[in-house]
Amino acid sequence: MVISLSMPAQKNNANYRAIKKIERLKKREKFEDAGIRMRKILNIYPVSKILWDDYIKITLFDYAKKIKNGAPNLIAQNSLFNHYNAVYYANMSVPFNSKASKILRGLYVDKIYFTKKSLDEKSLETFQKAKLEMDAQNYQSAIELYEKSYTLDSNNYSALVGLVRAHSKLEYYGKAIQYCNQANQIQPLMNESNVLLVTALLNKGESAKALEVCKKSLLVYPEEFIFSMMNSILENQNKQLFRNWILRLSSINNVKDYYHREQIFNRHLHFTHYMKALEIGKKYYDINGILKKDVTLPINQYLEVYCWEKMLEATKGENVPALNYARYINDKGLLEPYLLINLFNVDLYAQFRHFVENNKSVAENYINEELISDGL
């Protein structure tokens, strides 16, 4: 369970000693204490992917230890929330953090659209056998079992995804693409097949098609892998992904904290205004952050955009470079797609989904004309 930290934070003796202390606590399996100390380090170096990855592991080991030792349910549950929040903040604090973004999608979104509970038992049994063959790198055997699993239940989206992965391992990218498209047809709001499709197209040398899939994927779930792939593809085309990512200094404002988020950063700076806006505006929004139907006030449809507007108003005239692009994009009437797509967060999923379904052309134009750009 020993986690090896690199030393990006060793800029002074105090930080060096703090990291060494964390290492000693981990070796003694004092993971809860190590996590508390790591949060202090992350407040100093909030965009270090290495430190965030280590913090995620610390919180996971802390949860596993509590379960192993038979901790009371409430204590174990709080430990699990800490782990989820570690992934959550790692996703917000490090651009192109594909792993954290994927984990959050799996935790909070995929299960809305697909669950194995309703699948045929024999299909599931065969699927598990296929996974074992995949783990053993017996890809042809895995393919045969995944095919059988899908035949037994044509709603088994996971079997199609398995076929994509197995064919990709054998470099049969044409077949992998075929199964990606099939998976998209039965689960159009699941993004895993889009992610795999982009990879298969790039491996096949079809970067133009891969870029188009990326753009469509952003209308399903704007995850970091897609942004990362778009950035690579556009660089090869001598173009630019003008994302203008910023570091958030607070969790997403929610009418009800049903995800048990906590504020991990000690200094919120301009985001203090964002956080205060919730107390004024939450009575107008439902639990998903969408304007209630009976509200007639001229305020934004989405809680996230409302809070950002209040933050921009409160800091008007101040020198806040992190908000300069938001002001520019707000003046163009595009604050909604900027926040809900470009700065997407899993806690905004309901607002994002509502926006895309009701403003698809605006979302598409934003992606094509603002996100893919030569810059200001």
C-alpha positions as CSV (number, residue, x, y, z in Angstrom):
1,M,0.0,0.0,0.0
2,V,3.0,2.3,0.0
3,I,2.5,5.2,-2.5
4,S,5.6,6.9,-3.9
5,L,5.3,10.6,-4.1
6,S,7.3,12.6,-6.6
7,M,8.5,15.9,-5.2
8,P,7.0,18.7,-7.3
9,A,6.0,20.4,-4.0
10,Q,9.5,20.4,-2.5
11,K,10.0,24.1,-3.1
12,N,10.9,24.8,0.5
13,N,11.9,22.9,3.6
14,A,8.5,23.1,5.2
15,N,6.8,21.5,2.2
16,Y,9.5,18.9,2.0
17,R,9.0,17.9,5.7
18,A,5.2,17.8,5.2
19,I,5.6,15.4,2.3
20,K,8.0,13.2,4.2
21,K,5.5,13.1,7.1
22,I,2.8,12.0,4.7
23,E,5.1,9.2,3.4
24,R,5.7,8.0,7.0
25,L,1.9,8.1,7.8
26,K,1.2,6.0,4.7
27,K,3.8,3.4,5.6
28,R,2.1,3.1,9.0
29,E,-1.3,2.9,7.2
30,K,-2.4,6.1,8.9
31,F,-4.3,7.0,5.8
32,E,-6.9,9.4,7.3
33,D,-4.1,11.5,8.9
34,A,-2.2,11.4,5.6
35,G,-5.2,12.6,3.7
36,I,-5.7,15.6,6.1
37,R,-2.1,16.6,5.6
38,M,-2.3,16.1,1.8
39,R,-5.2,18.5,1.5
40,K,-3.0,21.2,3.0
41,I,-0.3,20.5,0.4
42,L,-2.9,20.5,-2.4
43,N,-4.0,24.0,-1.3
44,I,-0.5,25.1,-2.1
45,Y,-0.1,23.1,-5.3
46,P,-3.6,22.7,-6.6
47,V,-2.8,21.8,-10.2
48,S,-0.3,18.9,-9.6
49,K,-1.7,15.8,-11.2
50,I,0.8,13.6,-9.3
51,L,-0.3,15.0,-5.9
52,W,-4.0,14.5,-6.8
53,D,-3.4,11.0,-8.0
54,D,-1.7,10.2,-4.7
55,Y,-4.4,11.8,-2.7
56,I,-7.0,9.7,-4.5
57,K,-5.1,6.6,-3.6
58,I,-4.8,7.7,0.0
59,T,-8.5,8.2,0.4
60,L,-9.2,4.8,-1.4
61,F,-6.9,3.0,1.0
62,D,-8.4,4.7,4.0
63,Y,-11.9,3.5,2.9
64,A,-10.6,0.0,2.3
65,K,-9.0,-0.1,5.7
66,K,-12.2,1.1,7.4
67,I,-14.2,-1.6,5.7
68,K,-11.6,-4.3,6.6
69,N,-11.6,-3.2,10.2
70,G,-15.4,-3.2,10.4
71,A,-15.8,0.5,11.0
72,P,-19.4,1.7,11.6
73,N,-21.4,2.3,8.5
74,L,-21.5,6.1,8.9
75,I,-17.8,6.3,9.3
76,A,-17.1,4.0,6.4
77,Q,-19.6,6.0,4.2
78,N,-18.0,9.3,5.1
79,S,-14.7,7.8,4.1
80,L,-16.1,6.7,0.7
81,F,-17.5,10.2,0.2
82,N,-14.0,11.6,0.8
83,H,-12.6,9.3,-1.9
84,Y,-15.3,10.3,-4.4
85,N,-14.6,14.0,-3.6
86,A,-10.9,13.4,-4.1
87,V,-11.6,12.2,-7.6
88,Y,-14.1,15.1,-8.1
89,Y,-11.6,17.8,-7.2
90,A,-8.8,16.1,-9.1
91,N,-11.0,16.3,-12.2
92,M,-11.7,20.0,-11.6
93,S,-8.1,20.9,-10.7
94,V,-6.2,19.2,-13.5
95,P,-7.1,19.9,-17.2
96,F,-7.3,16.8,-19.4
97,N,-7.5,14.5,-16.4
98,S,-9.1,11.7,-18.3
99,K,-8.9,9.1,-15.6
100,A,-10.8,11.1,-13.0
101,S,-13.3,12.2,-15.6
102,K,-14.0,8.7,-16.6
103,I,-14.4,7.5,-13.0
104,L,-17.0,10.3,-12.3
105,R,-19.0,9.4,-15.4
106,G,-19.1,5.8,-14.2
107,L,-20.1,6.8,-10.7
108,Y,-22.9,9.3,-11.4
109,V,-24.0,9.2,-15.0
110,D,-23.7,5.8,-16.8
111,K,-25.9,4.0,-14.3
112,I,-28.8,6.4,-15.2
113,Y,-28.9,4.7,-18.6
114,F,-27.6,1.2,-18.2
115,T,-27.7,-1.3,-15.4
116,K,-26.9,-5.0,-15.6
117,K,-29.7,-5.8,-13.1
118,S,-32.3,-6.2,-15.8
119,L,-30.1,-8.3,-18.1
120,D,-30.5,-12.0,-18.8
121,E,-28.6,-14.1,-16.2
122,K,-27.0,-16.3,-18.8
123,S,-25.8,-13.3,-20.7
124,L,-24.2,-11.9,-17.6
125,E,-22.5,-15.2,-16.7
126,T,-21.1,-15.4,-20.2
127,F,-20.0,-11.8,-20.0
128,Q,-18.0,-12.5,-16.8
129,K,-16.3,-15.4,-18.5
130,A,-15.4,-13.1,-21.4
131,K,-13.9,-10.6,-19.0
132,L,-11.7,-13.4,-17.5
133,E,-10.5,-14.2,-21.0
134,M,-9.7,-10.6,-21.7
135,D,-7.7,-10.4,-18.4
136,A,-5.8,-13.4,-19.6
137,Q,-5.2,-11.7,-23.0
138,N,-7.0,-14.5,-24.8
139,Y,-8.7,-12.0,-27.0
140,Q,-10.2,-14.3,-29.6
141,S,-11.8,-16.4,-26.9
142,A,-13.1,-13.2,-25.3
143,I,-14.6,-12.2,-28.6
144,E,-16.5,-15.5,-28.9
145,L,-17.9,-15.1,-25.4
146,Y,-18.8,-11.5,-25.8
147,E,-20.7,-12.4,-29.0
148,K,-22.5,-15.1,-27.2
149,S,-23.3,-12.8,-24.3
150,Y,-24.8,-10.2,-26.7
151,T,-26.8,-12.9,-28.5
152,L,-28.3,-14.0,-25.3
153,D,-29.4,-10.4,-24.5
154,S,-29.3,-7.7,-27.2
155,N,-29.6,-5.1,-24.4
156,N,-26.2,-6.0,-23.1
157,Y,-24.4,-2.7,-23.9
158,S,-21.3,-3.9,-21.9
159,A,-21.0,-7.0,-24.2
160,L,-20.7,-4.6,-27.2
161,V,-18.1,-2.5,-25.4
162,G,-16.2,-5.7,-24.7
163,L,-16.2,-6.6,-28.4
164,V,-14.8,-3.2,-29.2
165,R,-12.0,-3.6,-26.7
166,A,-11.2,-7.2,-27.7
167,H,-11.1,-6.3,-31.4
168,S,-9.0,-3.2,-30.7
169,K,-6.5,-5.4,-28.8
170,L,-6.1,-7.5,-32.0
171,E,-5.9,-4.3,-34.1
172,Y,-9.1,-5.2,-35.9
173,Y,-10.1,-1.5,-35.9
174,G,-12.8,-1.8,-38.6
175,K,-14.7,-4.4,-36.5
176,A,-14.2,-2.3,-33.4
177,I,-15.7,0.7,-35.1
178,Q,-18.6,-1.4,-36.3
179,Y,-19.4,-2.4,-32.7
180,C,-18.9,1.1,-31.4
181,N,-21.6,2.3,-33.8
182,Q,-23.9,-0.5,-32.7
183,A,-23.3,0.4,-29.0
184,N,-24.2,4.0,-29.8
185,Q,-27.5,2.9,-31.4
186,I,-28.7,1.1,-28.3
187,Q,-27.3,3.6,-25.7
188,P,-26.9,7.0,-27.4
189,L,-26.4,8.8,-24.0
190,M,-23.6,6.5,-22.9
191,N,-20.2,8.0,-23.8
192,E,-17.9,5.1,-23.4
193,S,-18.5,3.9,-26.9
194,N,-17.7,7.4,-28.3
195,V,-14.4,7.4,-26.4
196,L,-13.5,4.0,-27.8
197,L,-14.6,5.0,-31.3
198,V,-12.3,8.0,-31.3
199,T,-9.4,5.8,-30.3
200,A,-10.2,3.2,-33.0
201,L,-10.5,5.9,-35.7
202,L,-7.2,7.5,-34.7
203,N,-5.5,4.1,-34.7
204,K,-6.9,3.5,-38.2
205,G,-5.5,6.9,-39.3
206,E,-8.9,8.6,-39.7
207,S,-8.3,11.8,-37.7
208,A,-10.9,13.9,-39.5
209,K,-13.6,11.4,-38.6
210,A,-12.3,11.1,-35.1
211,L,-12.6,14.9,-34.7
212,E,-16.2,14.8,-35.8
213,V,-16.9,12.0,-33.3
214,C,-15.2,14.2,-30.6
215,K,-17.5,17.1,-31.3
216,K,-20.6,14.9,-31.2
217,S,-19.3,13.3,-28.0
218,L,-19.2,16.7,-26.3
219,L,-23.0,16.8,-26.7
220,V,-23.3,13.5,-24.9
221,Y,-20.8,14.0,-22.0
222,P,-17.9,16.5,-22.2
223,E,-15.2,14.3,-20.6
224,E,-11.6,15.1,-20.4
225,F,-10.4,12.4,-22.7
226,I,-12.4,13.9,-25.6
227,F,-10.9,17.4,-24.9
228,S,-7.4,15.8,-24.8
229,M,-8.0,14.0,-28.1
230,M,-9.4,17.1,-29.8
231,N,-6.3,19.0,-28.6
232,S,-4.0,16.5,-30.2
233,I,-5.9,16.2,-33.4
234,L,-6.2,20.0,-33.9
235,E,-2.5,20.5,-33.2
236,N,-1.7,18.1,-36.0
237,Q,-4.0,20.2,-38.2
238,N,-2.2,23.4,-37.1
239,K,-5.4,24.5,-35.4
240,Q,-6.1,25.2,-31.7
241,L,-8.5,23.9,-29.0
242,F,-9.2,27.3,-27.4
243,R,-10.6,25.9,-24.2
244,N,-9.7,28.5,-21.7
245,W,-9.7,26.1,-18.7
246,I,-9.6,27.7,-15.3
247,L,-9.0,26.4,-11.8
248,R,-12.3,26.2,-9.7
249,L,-11.8,27.2,-6.1
250,S,-15.1,25.8,-4.9
251,S,-17.4,22.9,-5.5
252,I,-20.4,23.3,-7.8
253,N,-23.3,25.1,-6.3
254,N,-26.2,22.7,-5.8
255,V,-29.6,23.4,-4.3
256,K,-29.2,20.2,-2.2
257,D,-25.9,18.7,-1.5
258,Y,-26.9,15.1,-2.3
259,Y,-23.4,14.2,-3.4
260,H,-22.0,15.3,0.0
261,R,-19.4,17.6,-1.5
262,E,-17.0,19.5,0.7
263,Q,-15.0,22.7,0.2
264,I,-11.4,21.5,-0.1
265,F,-9.7,24.8,-0.9
266,N,-9.1,27.2,1.9
267,R,-9.0,30.3,-0.2
268,H,-12.0,30.9,-2.6
269,L,-11.1,34.4,-3.8
270,H,-13.5,35.4,-6.5
271,F,-15.5,32.2,-6.1
272,T,-16.7,33.6,-2.7
273,H,-19.2,35.6,-4.8
274,Y,-20.2,32.4,-6.7
275,M,-20.9,30.6,-3.4
276,K,-22.9,33.5,-1.9
277,A,-25.1,33.6,-5.0
278,L,-26.5,30.2,-4.1
279,E,-28.2,31.6,-1.0
280,I,-30.0,34.2,-3.0
281,G,-30.9,32.1,-6.1
282,K,-31.5,28.6,-4.9
283,K,-35.2,29.2,-4.2
284,Y,-35.8,29.8,-7.9
285,Y,-34.2,26.5,-9.0
286,D,-35.2,22.8,-8.6
287,I,-32.9,20.2,-7.2
288,N,-31.2,19.7,-10.6
289,G,-30.3,23.4,-10.8
290,I,-32.9,24.1,-13.5
291,L,-35.3,27.1,-13.2
292,K,-38.6,26.2,-11.7
293,K,-41.5,26.4,-14.1
294,D,-43.5,28.9,-12.0
295,V,-40.6,31.4,-11.8
296,T,-41.4,34.5,-14.0
297,L,-38.3,36.6,-13.0
298,P,-35.9,37.4,-15.8
299,I,-33.1,35.2,-14.6
300,N,-31.1,32.5,-16.2
301,Q,-32.5,29.0,-16.9
302,Y,-29.5,27.4,-15.1
303,L,-28.2,27.8,-11.5
304,E,-24.6,27.5,-12.6
305,V,-24.9,30.3,-15.1
306,Y,-26.9,32.4,-12.6
307,C,-24.1,32.0,-10.0
308,W,-21.4,32.9,-12.5
309,E,-23.3,36.0,-13.6
310,K,-23.5,37.1,-10.0
311,M,-19.7,36.5,-9.7
312,L,-19.0,38.5,-12.8
313,E,-21.2,41.3,-11.6
314,A,-19.6,41.4,-8.1
315,T,-16.0,41.5,-9.6
316,K,-16.7,44.0,-12.3
317,G,-13.9,46.5,-12.5
318,E,-11.5,44.2,-10.5
319,N,-8.4,42.7,-12.0
320,V,-9.3,39.0,-12.1
321,P,-7.5,37.4,-15.1
322,A,-9.2,34.0,-14.5
323,L,-12.6,35.6,-15.3
324,N,-11.5,37.7,-18.4
325,Y,-12.5,35.1,-20.9
326,A,-15.8,34.5,-19.2
327,R,-16.6,38.2,-19.5
328,Y,-15.7,38.2,-23.2
329,I,-17.9,35.1,-23.8
330,N,-20.7,36.5,-21.7
331,D,-20.7,39.6,-23.9
332,K,-21.2,37.3,-26.9
333,G,-24.2,35.7,-25.2
334,L,-22.4,32.3,-24.9
335,L,-21.8,32.0,-21.2
336,E,-24.1,28.9,-21.0
337,P,-22.2,26.7,-23.5
338,Y,-18.9,27.9,-22.1
339,L,-19.8,26.8,-18.5
340,L,-21.8,23.7,-19.3
341,I,-19.6,22.3,-22.0
342,N,-16.1,23.8,-21.8
343,L,-16.0,23.9,-18.0
344,F,-18.3,20.9,-17.6
345,N,-18.4,19.2,-14.2
346,V,-20.3,16.0,-13.4
347,D,-22.5,17.9,-10.9
348,L,-23.8,20.0,-13.8
349,Y,-25.0,17.0,-15.8
350,A,-28.7,17.7,-15.5
351,Q,-28.2,21.3,-16.5
352,F,-25.9,20.3,-19.3
353,R,-28.4,17.7,-20.6
354,H,-31.3,20.2,-20.5
355,F,-29.2,22.8,-22.3
356,V,-28.1,20.5,-25.1
357,E,-31.6,19.1,-25.6
358,N,-33.1,22.5,-25.9
359,N,-30.3,24.5,-27.5
360,K,-28.5,22.0,-29.7
361,S,-27.7,24.4,-32.5
362,V,-26.2,26.9,-30.0
363,A,-24.1,24.1,-28.5
364,E,-22.9,22.9,-31.9
365,N,-22.0,26.5,-33.0
366,Y,-20.1,27.1,-29.8
367,I,-18.0,24.0,-30.3
368,N,-17.3,24.7,-34.0
369,E,-16.8,28.5,-33.7
370,E,-15.4,29.1,-30.2
371,L,-13.9,25.9,-28.9
372,I,-12.1,25.2,-32.1
373,S,-10.4,28.5,-32.7
374,D,-7.2,30.4,-33.4
375,G,-7.8,32.3,-30.2
376,L,-8.8,35.8,-29.4
